[in-house]
């Protein structure tokens, strides 16, 4: 029997929202703890890898919501962002062994994704505050209410100092 190619295995991790909902439903019926986080993950660096690996440690299945190219542009990170398109960013994320699913979203926030899968654990970086209830605050974690209402928890993981996509781009431009 021929083994699946590694590339095919990675591509299977990149799913549509409909397929993700089905997969998560099956996993929840097996009492698997679902962890969700999201971001642009434009130029993957040490900070991203450490953050995602720690997020994966909080449950059995790690789902990464990936901002679409249009969504990244609306984040106000600069005209030259994203550097890598969503297909490239998704494949790189799927290449991380502890990432189980990557799902792209085109909205400004991942709220629709969170409402669709209702993760057990919602994770964001240390620049957010899990106790912030003002949705207009930059520290507010979108989807926290959905997760908390369904007996889940919201976790914040410290950022790795000295690593950011913006800093990497600046360093490249300055050199």
N, C-alpha and C positions, 0 to 999 in steps of 0.2 A: 504494500500500500504506500502510495506516494505521500510524503509529509507535506503539510501546508507550508508555503513559503513564509519567511519571516515578514516580508512586506505585506502579504495578505493578512497575516495575524495582526499587524499594526492597523491596517485599514479597517479590520473588523471592529476595532475599538472606537472608531469614529462613526457616530450614529446620529440618526435623525431623532427629533424629539419623540415622534410616535414609537420608534423602535426602542428608545430609551425607556419610555414609560412601561412598555411590555417587559423589558429586561428587569427593570427595578421591581416591578410587581412580582415577578417570579423569584427574585432574590429575597424580597421581603417575606415571601411565604416560607422561605428557608431560614427565617430569622437572621438574615444578614443585616449588619448595621451599615447604612448608607451615609457616606460623607460627601458633601458638596462644597465646592469652591468655584470661583470664577475669576477671570481676568483676561488681559490682552495677550500676555506672554509673548511679546513681540520678538525680543532677542533673548532666548533662554540663557540664564546665567546661574551662578552658584546660589544666589538668593532664592530664585524660583525653585530650583531643585530641592534645596533644604526645606523651604516652605511646603512644597507639595509632598515631600516624603513625610514630614511631621503631620501634615493633614491626613495622609493615608494611614498613619499609625492610630488615628482616632476611631477607626472602624474597620469594616471588612471590605468595602467597595468604595473606591474614590471616583467620583464623577467630577469632571472639570468642564464648566461652562466657559466657552471661548467666544469673546466678542468678535463679531463679524468685522470685516474691513470697514464698512460704513459706520458701524458702532464705535470702532476705535477712533475714526476721524471725528466723530461727534464728541469724543471725550476731551477734546481740546489739548491733545498732547503735541500738536504741531502738524504742519502741512505735510511733512515727510513721513508721517506715521500712518499706518504701520509700515515698518521696513519690510517685513515678510508678510505675504498674503495669508489668508486664513487657512488655505490648504496646507501650506508649508508649516504654519504654526501648529495646526492640528496633528500633522504627522509627527512632528518633533515631540509634542506632548505624549502622543500615543507610544512613542519609543521608550518612554519611562516605564519600567516594569511595574511600578506601584500605581500607575494610572490605569483604571479599568475601562473608563469611557470618556470620550471627548464629544461634546455636543456644542455646535455653534449656535449663537443667538444673535439676532439683528436688533433687538430692542436696546434702549439705553441702559437698562438694568436687567438682571436675570430673574426678576420676580415671576414671570410666567413659567420659567423652568422650575423654579423652587415650588411654585404652586402645583405643578404637574407631577413632580416626583416626591415631594414632601420628605426631604432627607432627615435622617436621625440627628445628624450633626451638620451645622452650617459653619464654615470656616472662612475667616478673612484675616488680612495682615494686621500687624500691630498699629497701623495708622487709623484703625477703626476702633470703636468702643461698643462692646456687646450690651452695655447698659443704656446707651443713647436711645431715647425714644422719639426724638424730634426728627422726622423724616427729611427735613430741610438741612439738617446738619451734615457736614462732610464726613463726620465720624459715624453716621447712622449706617447700620448694616441692613441692606434691603433684604426682605424675606424673613427677618428675625421673628416677626409676629406669627407668620405661618408655621415656622418650625417650633416655636415655643408653645403655640396653641395645640400642637400635636405631640406634646410631651418630648420634643427633641431638645437639643441644646445648641448654643451658639458659642463658638470658641474663637479666640484671637491668638495668632502665632506671631511672635516677635519677628520683625524684619531683620535681615542680615545687613548690618551696617556696611556701607561702602559699595553696595551692589545695587544698581538700578539701570534699566534700559536707557533712561534719559542720560545718565552719567556716561554710559558706554558710548552712546551716539556723540555726546559732546567731546569725549576723549578722541574719538575717531576724526571728528571734524577739526579738532585743534592740532592733530598731528600731521 
